[in-house]
Amino acid sequence: MNVNSNIPSSELPRAAMDEIPTPRQDALTITGLVKENGSISGYRLSNDRFVSREEGVALAKNGQIRGVGIAHNGDTEYLKSLPDDTEDNNLSNLPTVRKGEIG
Protein backbone atom coordinates (compact mmCIF):
# COMPACT_ATOMS: atom_id res chain seq x y z
CA MET A 1 0.00 0.00 0.00
CA ASN A 2 1.31 3.43 -0.92
CA VAL A 3 1.47 5.53 2.26
CA ASN A 4 1.35 8.63 0.08
CA SER A 5 -1.86 7.55 -1.69
CA ASN A 6 -3.57 10.89 -1.03
CA ILE A 7 -0.68 12.87 -2.50
CA PRO A 8 -0.68 13.67 -6.24
CA SER A 9 2.13 11.89 -8.12
CA SER A 10 3.64 15.28 -9.02
CA GLU A 11 4.15 15.94 -5.31
CA LEU A 12 5.60 12.54 -4.31
CA PRO A 13 9.29 13.60 -4.42
CA ARG A 14 8.46 16.59 -2.23
CA ALA A 15 6.52 14.34 0.16
CA ALA A 16 9.71 12.36 0.80
CA MET A 17 11.28 15.47 2.32
CA ASP A 18 10.85 16.52 5.92
CA GLU A 19 11.09 20.23 5.18
CA ILE A 20 11.28 22.52 2.16
CA PRO A 21 12.64 25.85 3.41
CA THR A 22 11.83 29.10 1.64
CA PRO A 23 15.10 30.52 0.29
CA ARG A 24 16.07 34.09 1.06
CA GLN A 25 16.65 36.48 -1.81
CA ASP A 26 20.44 36.22 -1.32
CA ALA A 27 20.45 32.40 -0.95
CA LEU A 28 23.39 30.49 -2.40
CA THR A 29 23.37 27.32 -4.50
CA ILE A 30 25.38 24.14 -4.12
CA THR A 31 28.02 23.81 -6.86
CA GLY A 32 29.93 20.72 -5.74
CA LEU A 33 29.90 17.77 -3.36
CA VAL A 34 32.62 16.81 -0.91
CA LYS A 35 32.67 13.03 -0.49
CA GLU A 36 34.40 10.71 1.92
CA ASN A 37 34.26 6.96 1.25
CA GLY A 38 31.53 7.56 -1.35
CA SER A 39 29.22 9.46 1.01
CA ILE A 40 28.52 13.19 0.91
CA SER A 41 30.31 14.85 3.82
CA GLY A 42 30.00 18.46 2.68
CA TYR A 43 29.16 20.94 -0.05
CA ARG A 44 30.86 23.70 -2.03
CA LEU A 45 28.57 26.72 -2.30
CA SER A 46 28.27 29.25 -5.10
CA ASN A 47 30.47 31.68 -3.15
CA ASP A 48 33.23 28.97 -3.14
CA ARG A 49 32.76 28.38 0.61
CA PHE A 50 32.94 24.77 1.81
CA VAL A 51 30.54 23.59 4.52
CA SER A 52 29.99 20.24 6.21
CA ARG A 53 26.82 18.27 5.55
CA GLU A 54 25.48 19.39 8.93
CA GLU A 55 26.30 23.05 8.22
CA GLY A 56 24.62 22.74 4.82
CA VAL A 57 21.43 21.44 6.43
CA ALA A 58 21.47 24.28 8.97
CA LEU A 59 22.03 26.90 6.24
CA ALA A 60 19.23 25.44 4.13
CA LYS A 61 16.84 25.47 7.11
CA ASN A 62 17.63 29.18 7.49
CA GLY A 63 16.87 29.84 3.81
CA GLN A 64 20.51 30.41 2.91
CA ILE A 65 20.67 27.64 0.25
CA ARG A 66 18.15 27.47 -2.57
CA GLY A 67 16.91 24.48 -4.55
CA VAL A 68 17.07 21.92 -1.75
CA GLY A 69 14.87 20.30 0.85
CA ILE A 70 15.72 18.47 4.05
CA ALA A 71 15.31 14.70 4.36
CA HIS A 72 16.60 12.15 6.82
CA ASN A 73 17.97 8.64 6.95
CA GLY A 74 17.72 7.36 10.52
CA ASP A 75 19.03 10.17 12.71
CA THR A 76 21.04 11.80 9.89
CA GLU A 77 19.60 14.82 8.08
CA TYR A 78 20.76 15.60 4.56
CA LEU A 79 19.90 17.79 1.59
CA LYS A 80 17.94 16.67 -1.47
CA SER A 81 17.40 18.53 -4.73
CA LEU A 82 13.95 19.94 -5.28
CA PRO A 83 12.37 18.45 -8.40
CA ASP A 84 12.21 20.77 -11.38
CA ASP A 85 12.41 20.48 -15.16
CA THR A 86 16.20 20.22 -15.38
CA GLU A 87 18.61 17.54 -14.20
CA ASP A 88 21.71 19.76 -14.42
CA ASN A 89 21.14 21.16 -10.94
CA ASN A 90 20.41 17.85 -9.20
CA LEU A 91 22.86 17.19 -6.38
CA SER A 92 23.64 13.77 -7.84
CA ASN A 93 24.81 15.45 -11.07
CA LEU A 94 27.18 17.93 -9.39
CA PRO A 95 30.94 17.36 -9.49
CA THR A 96 32.80 15.87 -6.58
CA VAL A 97 35.30 18.43 -5.27
CA ARG A 98 37.99 18.61 -2.63
CA LYS A 99 38.11 21.35 -0.05
CA GLY A 100 40.21 24.18 -1.37
CA GLU A 101 39.33 23.61 -5.03
CA ILE A 102 37.88 26.65 -6.72
CA GLY A 103 35.87 26.57 -9.90
Helices and strands as residue ranges (DSSP letters): G 9-11, H 12-15, E 30-36, E 39-45, E 50-52, H 53-61, E 68-73, E 76-81, G 91-93
